[in-house]
Amino acid sequence: FRVILDNRQLANASGAWCVYYNFDQYLYERELPGGGTQGWGIFGRFGAADADVSPTQYFWSLGIGGKGLFEARPNDGFGLGFYNSITSDETVPAFIGLGNEWGVEAFYNVAITPWCLLTPDIQYIDGARADSDPAWVLGFRLKLIF
């Protein structure tokens, strides 16, 4: 941000740190007759970084997701999650107008065929810019497996 604001080079720093952890765990799982599994569970990410050098000091997200929610749709998947990104007061000056950000996302992965997946997705984002309104974002992804 300092480069953008006053065209200075950022100072080099040593001894900076960050920690990041991901997990996902099925809470219910069943074996499929032809092999593979279906089920649902929880997932999450947690991160922390040195506030002196990182614009994002903390990040976390939690959610539920799975595959084969309905017996008639064994290859479909779903997810619902929440995230929160906490900005560092040390590297992001308040006059830029950035703060914390959070959002919610839900998606349903429709298996058109085992190799063609269409995923409608909806998100609500309360962005980091203090002068911006929260936004609803609707999206679609198409994944072809070959």
Buried (B, 14 or more C-beta within 10 A) or exposed (E): EEEEEEEEEEEEEEEEEEEEEEEEEBEEBEEEEEEEEBBBBBBBBBBBBBBEBBBBBBBBBBBEBBBBBEEEBBBBBBBEBBBBBBBBEEBBEEEBEBBBBBBBBBBBBBBEEEEEBEBEBEBBBBBBEEEEEEEEEEEEEEEEEE
